[in-house]
Amino acid sequence: MTYREARVYLDEMSKYGSVLGLETIRGLLRELGNPQDDLKFIHIAGTNGKGSVLAYTSTILSEAGYRTGRYVSPTVVSYLERIQVDGSWIPEEKFADLTERVRDAIARMEAAGEHSPTVFEAETAIAFLYYKEMKCDFVVLEAGLGGELDATNIVKNTVCAVFTSISRDHIGVLGDTLEEIAENKAGIIKPGSAVVSAVQKPEVTQILKARAARYGLELAQAGYVDIIKEDFRGVRFSYKEFGELYSPLAGKSQITNAAAALEVIRMLRRLGCRISAEAVEKGIAHTVWQGRFSCVMDRPVFLLDGAHNEDAALRLRESVEAYFPEKKLICIMGVFKDKEYEKITDIMCPLASSVHTVSLPDRKRTLPASELARTVRGRCPEIKVKEDESVEQAVHEALEEAVEEDVILAFGSLSYLEQVKEALDRETAEWEEKERMNAGPDPEPSGRGLEMQQQKRGIRK
């Protein structure tokens, strides 16, 4: 099986959607020899911030010398990004080989009359096989949907159960109330595991404490962060016994996420893990996490953020108001139709001078650009709204509209931010080519002229 064949096979599986429950993945992993039972996990559940806490925690562990697997969903840069070891993506050839093993196991299940796994269950099995083969010391595992019945919750060896901010999302699937959603996510707590949480609403904290107490465990909750300096490029801060740290991840929510990750590190230290202050400092400074208040251009400032629910939109608004007071804001917005897009519109769009609406790559789930435009016009009639035929058109028109002092913000869903970045790269390449043609022959074949052009435009590769 080639990598392309593996992707086609999994894409075909994705047509059948997702099903909550552990019986099917239990059968699949049994066919594969239960690779997850030979691994140790830091399991992360929550509504917002899972990926950022995962990125911080896994980078620190890698800096400390532990071979660390990462399981990420959804991804922004590449499909292969979802399965990593020490920040390196699984190679295409290895992914194809493991997909073939999983395909054969599924065929045996189907021949025995068992239910066929979902694509997420198949991907999770591929990841477990890879982490075992790579002899990972830890796997930092991001839950998919929920917690208790999520496919990732098949794991037994949970060293630490971690909870990022829990809010109302996937209403009707995980529960109808915040309390029901929290109960669902609390299901990743295992007997003997440490339990860590970011700052939560009181009713969520109560539920997490109660579930931990059921197993005789205590909840360690992240606390106060001393912010030394912050802007849209990053933040300098200290936390408890950790001295001054620098994180390149900007945004108000990232300060909360960093505190949660450091609380995990404190807990792992108590359990005997050797994680030096230097490893913590380097890990925080080297953490990369695309699509979370990510700045990809300086002039004008161009930001990408996957704020796709009410709580994330509130944090995004807080960051925009803090870092860019009185700046003209041009928005590119794309959302799924099953999200609370009206609330996101109410929170974010009043800050904007104009909004470009786009349809997302997933045509089955996307809210069409035309319908999103009607929503924005109806709720923010004073704002200029343009429904664009494509992400490329939206990026082009936003750049044409902006001057160097303005801010462009693409938000609403992680699923299209890669397209935004690719469109921006193409716009940049075309601009550079025009500059080169206007300047005539380049007397410096070393490429310094191109470097100067990039500095002039403020491009971040």
N, C-alpha and C positions, 0 to 999 in steps of 0.2 A: 504494500500500500504506500502510495506517495503522500506527501503533505496535502497536495490539492485533493486527492481522493479522500483523505481523512476529513478535510473540511466539508466536502460535498456530503459525505456520509452523516456527519454531525448536523449539517444544515437541514438535511432531510428529516432527522429526528426532531429538530426544533419545531417543525410544523405541528407536532402533537401537543405542544404546550407544556405546562408543568403541573405536577401533582404533589401535594404535601403528604408526607408519610415516609416511613423508614423501611417498610417491608421489602420493597423492590430493590433499593440499593443494598440492603442486607444480603439479598440473594445474589446480586451482582458481585459484591465484594467477596462473598463466600466462594464463588466460582474462580476468583482471582487470587485466592489464598489469604484474604484479609490483610492486605499490606498495611492498613491503618493501625493495626494492633501493635506494630513494631515501631510506632512513631509517638512522639510527645507533642502535645498541641497547646498553643495559646489561642483560645477560641474567642472570636469577637462578634458580638451581636449588637444591634442598635438601629436607629433610624437614619441618623446622619453622623458622619465622622468615622465610620468603620475603616475605610481605606486609609485615612490619614493616620489614625492610631496604629494601624497595621504597618504603614510605611515607617513611622518613627520607631516602633518597637523592633521591627525586623532589621532595620539599618543599625540600630544600637547593638543588637545581638551579633550581627555580622562583624561589626567593628570590634566586638569583644572576643572574636575568634570562634564563635559557634557557627556551624554550617546551618543556615536558616532557610527554610522553605517559605514561600509566600503564596497564598491562594487568594486571588483578587477577582471581584466581580461587582459591577461591569468594568470593562477596560476602556481606555481612551486612545492610546497610541497604537496598539496592535492586539490582535486576538491572542497571540502567544504571551502577551504580558500577564495573562491571568495565572500562569504557572511559572514561578521563578525560584531560583536558589541563589542566595546572596546577591540579589538584584539582577541576575542574568536570566533572560527568558529561556524556556525550554527550546532546544534546537528543533527545527522543522522535522529532520529525519527521525529524531527520538520521539517526537509527538506522533508521527505517522506510525512508527513501530508499536507504540503503546495503544494507540487507537485501534490498530488491528487486533491486538490481544483482547481489548474490551469488546470489539465487534464479535469476535469468536465466542467470548463468554456469553454475550447476549443471545447469540444464535443457539447456544446450548440451553439457555433458559427458555427461550421460545419453543424449542423442540420438546422441552419437558412440560410445556403448558403454563409456564409462569408468565407474569406480566412483563412487558418490555419496559426497560428503564427510560426515563426522560433524558433529554440532552444534558441537563445540568447534572443528573446522576452519573451519566457516562463521563462527563468532563471531570467530575470530582474523583471518580475511580482512576482516570488517567493520571490525575495529579498525585494521588496517594501512591500509585505504582512508581512514579518518577521520584518522589521524595524518599521512598524506601530505597530505590536503586542508588540514589545519591547519598545515602546514609546521613540524612539530616539529623542534627541534634535536636532542633525544634522546628515545628511548622506553625507559622502564624496564619491562622485560618479564619477567613472572613465568611460569616454565615450568609447565605443567599437571602431567602425570604423567611423572615420570622426567626425561629430558634428551635423550639421543641420538636417540630416535625420537619425541619429543614434537613436536606440530605446530608449536610455537613455534621449534623448532630449524631451521626452513626458512630463517631469516635468515642473511645472509652478513656484514653489516657490524657485527660485535660489537666494540664498543670495549672492553668489560670483561665478562668472565665471572665471576660472583659465586656463591659457594657458602655457603649458610647451613648450620646444623647438619644433618648427614646421619646418619640412624639407620635402624633396621629398620622399614619400612613398605611396604605393597603387596607383601608376601612372595608369591613365585610369579609376580608380574607383572613386577617390575623385576629380580628375582633372588632366590635362596634364601639368600644370605648378605649381610652388611654390605658385604663387598668387591665383590660383584657389583652391588649397588645403587649403590655409589659409582662404579664403572666406568660404569654407565649414565648417571648424572648428570654425570659428567665429560665426556660427549660434547658439551656446549655450548661447550667451549673451541675457539676457531678460530685459525688461523694469524694472528699479528700482534695478537691481542687481549691486553689485560692480564688477569691472573688474580688474584682476591682470594678469600680464604676466612675464615670465622669460625673460632673454635677448634674443632678436630675431634679425634676419636679418632685415635691414631697410625696405625692401618691405613688410615684414610680419607685422612689427610694424605699418606701415602706414595703412594697412588693418584693423588691430584690433582697432586702434584709430578711424578710419572712422566708423566702425560698432558700437562702443561704443557711438560715437557722435550722431549717428542716434537716440539714445534714451536719449540724453542729459547726457551721462555718460562720465567720464574720465578714462583713462587707467593708472593704477599704475604699473610701471615696476620695477622689481628687479634691484638693483644696485650693487655697489662695495662690495666685501667681503674681509675683512682683515684676511688673513690666518696667523695664529701664528705658527702652526706646522702641518705637514701632512706626512703620509706614507701609506702603503697598509693596515694598521690596522684601520685607521680613520683619522680625521682631527680636530684640534682645531682652532677656528676662532671667529671673532666677526662681527656683522652686525648692522649698524645704532645704535639704542639705546640699543640693546642687548649686554650684556657684553660677556666675554669669554664663548664660548659654545664648547662642545665636541660631535662630531658625530661619531658613529662606522661605518658609511657607507663610504667606501673609494672610490676613483676614482674622476677624475677631474669633471666629469659631476655632481657628487653628491653635490659639492659645489654650483653649479648653482641651483640645485634642492632645496637645503636647503634655499637659498636666496629667491626663489619663495615662498616656504612654509611660511617663516617668513614674507614675504610681505602680504600673506593672513592673518596671525595672526594680523599684524598691522591694516589691514582693518577691521577685525572683532572687534578689540578693539574700533575702531572709531564708530562702529555700536552699541556699548554698551556691548559687551561680556566681561565678567570678566575673563581675562587670565593673571595670575600673571607671574612675571619673573621666579619664581621657576618652574611653570608649563612648561614654555618654555624650561628652562634648562633641566628639567627631560625628557620632551617629545623628545627633540633632542637626548639626551643621550640614551634613551630607544628604539629608533626607530629600528626596524628590517625589513629588506627587502632582501629576498634571491634572488640570481641570478644576482645581480648587483655588479660586482667586489667583489664578496663574497669570502673570504678566508676560506677554509674548512680544510686546513692542513698547517702546518708551515714548515716542513722539509721533503721533498721539499715543497716549497710554491705551493699550489694547488688552483687555482682561478676559479670561475664560473662567466660568464658574458653573458647576453642575447643580445649582440650586433648583430642586425639583419638587419641593413641598413647602408648606407654610413655615415650618421652623427654619429650614435652610434659607428661605427667602428673607426672613427676619434678620438672620445673622448677616446675610449679604447686604441688606440695606444698611445695617449698622456699620459695616465696613466701608461702604461707599460714602456714607455721611461723615465718617470719621476721617477718611483719607483724602477725600476730594470735595471739601466744602466749596460751594459756589462754582464748581466746574460744570461745564456743559456735558451732559451725559447722553450718548447715543447708544441705544440698546438694540441687540439682535436677540430675538426670543423664539424658542421652539419648545413645545411641551407635548407630553403624552395626554391623550384624552381621558385616561383614567386617573389623572392627578388633579389636585385642587387648583386648577389653573386660574380660576377667578380670584382666589385668595392671593396667589402669587402675583397676579396682575395688580390687585389693590395695593400690595406691599411695595412692589418695585417700580411700576410704570409712572407713578406720580413724580418720581425723581428725574424722569427722562424728558429731553426736549423732543426726541423722536424715537419711534420704535419700528424696527423692521421685523416682521413676523415671517417664519419659515416653517415648512413641513419637515418632519424628521425622517431619517432613512428607513425606519420601520414603519411602512405605510399602513400596516394593520392597526398599530397602536397610536399613531400620531394624531394630534389635533390638527386638521388642515390649516394652513397659513391663513386662508380666507376667514375661517371661523374664529381663529385666534385674533385676527385683526378686528373683526366685529366686536369681540369681547373687549379689547382694549379701547376701541372707540366708544363703546357704550359706557364703560366705567371711568374712562379718562378722556372726556371729549375735547379737552384743551390741547391734547398732544397730537403731533403729526404722526400718522400711522401709514406705513407702506408695507403691503404684503408682497413679498418677493417670490419669484418663481423658483429660486434655488438659493442654497447657502452661498454659492459663489457670487450671485448677484447681490445678496445682502451685504456681504463683506466689501464688495467693490463700491456699492453705493454709500455704505457707512464711511469708508475711507475718503470718498469724494466729498462727503458732507463735512468731515472733521477738519479742523486745523490742529496744529501741533499742541496747543494747550488743552484740547478736549480729551474726553475719556470715552472709549468704545467698550461696551460690555456685552459679551455673548453669554447667555444663561438660559436656564429652564430645564435642561436635560444633559446628562453626560454623553448621551448616545450620539450627538452630532458635533461635539467639540473637536474631534479629530478632523472632520470635514472643514470646520472653520479654520483650524490651523493650516491645513493643506491649501485652502483658498488664499489665506494670507501669505503663505510662502510663494504661491504663484504670482500674486499681486506684487510682492517684493521683487521677485525675479524679473518680472516685466519692467518694473520701475528701474531696476539696476541696468537692464539692457538698454532702455531708452537713454539713461544717463550716459552710458558708455558710448552709444551711437552719437549722441549730441557732442560728446567731448572729443570724438575722433579716435585715432589709434592710441592705445594705451602704451605709454612709454615705459611702464613698469610691469614687466611680465611676472614679477614676483607675486602679484595679486594685492599689493598694498593699496592700490587704487580702489579695488573692490571693498577692502576692509574699511577704508575711509568712507566709502559710500554707505556701508552698513552702519557705521557709527553716526553718520549724518542723519540717517533715517531712524535710528534707534531700534534696529532689529535685534530680537533675541532668538538665537537658533536653538 
